[in-house]
Amino acid sequence: MNDIFKLYNGKGITKEEIEYNQGDFIVVQSGEENNGCIGKIDKDYCNKMGYTYTEEPCLTVARTGSAGYVSYQPLGCVVGDSAKILTLKDDHHKNHSVFLFLKTVLMANRYKYTYGRKVTEDKYLSEVIMLPATTDNKPDFCFMENYIKSLPYGDRI
């Protein structure tokens, strides 16, 4: 995982902060409902507070609670302290289809974080995941993208 992802740890965001600083930027925590979204907050407030966020498409992974649950955030998001942001190191393949493929692969490893085992940065990034590869042993992002697009309604997901 460390070869393809950058991981960013979240910082504590309270429901009161979200309520008093409403905006259009999605806040993600560790829940499974509503794709992990617990509200929307003002992006300028996040900047001022030094919260962890990205404006690019990303995956998020729940650190506690629904530990290991992965969600896809197509418009970016800010994460609280019970979630982490995963972005691709390879900027050329950051697209909707690749993120959906990777979300599915990562969700298959979710069982490793049950029974109170938290997602930690070292443990998560040291995981080995099976991905399609090119002849030079690099992840085959083109295959991932084409596979998702080949699914019924894949081009409209």
Secondary structure, 3 states (H helix, E strand, C coil): CCCCEEEEECCCCCHHHHHHCEEEEEEECCCCHHHHEEEEECHHHHHHHCCCEECCCEEEEECCCCCCCEEEECCCEEECCCEEEEEECCHHHCCHHHHHHHHHHHHCCHHHHCCCCCCCHHHHHCCCCCCCECCCCCECHHHHHHHHHHCCCHHHC
